[in-house]
């Protein structure tokens, strides 16, 4: 993560900032990439503020997911993802219960 953010994206983030980004994106590669792109060209102070405020609920992440991921999925996959999106964790029996409405 450090090499990706500081070397590849030419950011100058300290270990605490990198750990915060990793935690807030849950290590999700697309989330880290979007965060890195949004931090480029910011001062150290502005980058620190952005990292503190960063969360997976930001509108640009939702827009990205919809435009680049969800909308390109087949209808059946998209329906599955939408219906199971309420789950914190997935397993086959739980997904089946959600999809069939069984209790």
C-alpha positions as CSV (number, residue, x, y, z in Angstrom):
1,X,0.0,0.0,0.0
2,X,2.9,2.4,0.8
3,X,4.6,1.7,-2.5
4,X,1.3,2.1,-4.4
5,X,0.4,5.4,-2.8
6,X,3.8,7.1,-2.3
7,X,5.8,5.7,-5.2
8,X,3.3,5.1,-7.9
9,X,1.0,8.1,-7.2
10,X,3.8,10.3,-5.9
11,X,2.1,11.0,-2.6
12,X,3.9,11.7,0.6
13,X,1.7,10.0,3.1
14,X,3.0,8.9,6.5
15,X,2.3,5.4,8.0
16,X,-0.6,6.7,10.0
17,X,-2.3,8.1,6.9
18,X,-1.8,5.0,4.9
19,X,-3.2,2.9,7.7
20,X,-6.2,5.2,7.9
21,X,-6.8,4.9,4.1
22,X,-6.4,1.1,4.3
23,X,-8.9,0.9,7.1
24,X,-11.4,3.3,5.5
25,X,-11.3,1.5,2.1
26,X,-11.0,-2.0,3.8
27,X,-8.1,-2.5,1.4
28,X,-10.5,-2.4,-1.6
29,X,-8.2,-1.7,-4.6
30,X,-10.6,0.5,-6.4
31,X,-11.3,2.5,-3.3
32,X,-7.5,3.0,-2.7
33,X,-7.1,4.0,-6.3
34,X,-9.9,6.6,-6.1
35,X,-8.5,8.0,-2.9
36,X,-5.0,8.2,-4.4
37,X,-6.3,10.1,-7.4
38,X,-8.3,12.5,-5.2
39,X,-5.2,13.2,-3.1
40,X,-2.9,14.1,-5.9
41,X,-1.8,17.7,-5.9
42,X,-3.0,18.4,-2.4
43,X,-0.8,19.9,0.3
44,X,0.1,17.7,3.2
45,X,-2.5,19.5,5.3
46,X,-5.2,19.2,2.8
47,X,-4.4,15.5,2.2
48,X,-4.6,14.9,6.0
49,X,-8.0,16.5,6.1
50,X,-9.2,14.5,3.1
51,X,-8.0,11.2,4.6
52,X,-9.8,12.0,7.9
53,X,-13.0,12.7,6.0
54,X,-12.7,9.8,3.6
55,X,-15.3,7.0,3.8
56,X,-16.8,4.5,1.5
57,X,-20.0,6.4,1.4
58,X,-18.6,9.3,-0.6
59,X,-20.7,10.0,-3.7
60,X,-17.9,9.5,-6.1
61,X,-17.3,5.9,-4.9
62,X,-21.0,5.1,-5.2
63,X,-21.0,6.7,-8.7
64,X,-17.9,4.7,-9.7
65,X,-19.4,1.5,-8.4
66,X,-22.6,2.0,-10.3
67,X,-21.1,3.3,-13.5
68,X,-18.0,1.0,-13.8
69,X,-19.1,-2.1,-11.9
70,X,-22.8,-2.6,-11.3
71,X,-24.2,-1.3,-14.5
72,X,-21.9,-3.6,-16.5
73,X,-23.0,-6.8,-14.8
74,X,-25.6,-9.1,-16.4
75,X,-29.1,-8.6,-15.0
76,X,-29.0,-11.7,-12.9
77,X,-25.7,-10.7,-11.2
78,X,-26.8,-7.1,-10.7
79,X,-30.1,-8.4,-9.0
80,X,-28.1,-10.7,-6.8
81,X,-25.7,-7.9,-5.7
82,X,-28.5,-5.5,-5.0
83,X,-30.5,-8.0,-3.0
84,X,-27.6,-9.2,-0.9
85,X,-26.0,-5.7,-0.4
86,X,-27.7,-5.5,3.0
87,X,-25.5,-8.2,4.3
88,X,-22.3,-7.5,6.3
89,X,-21.0,-11.0,5.4
90,X,-22.2,-13.6,2.9
91,X,-22.6,-17.3,2.9
92,X,-24.6,-19.5,0.4
93,X,-27.4,-20.4,2.8
94,X,-27.9,-16.8,3.9
95,X,-27.9,-15.5,0.3
96,X,-30.4,-18.2,-0.7
97,X,-32.6,-17.1,2.2
98,X,-32.4,-13.5,1.1
99,X,-33.1,-14.3,-2.6
100,X,-36.0,-16.7,-1.9
101,X,-37.5,-14.8,1.0
102,X,-37.3,-17.9,3.3
103,X,-36.9,-17.5,7.0
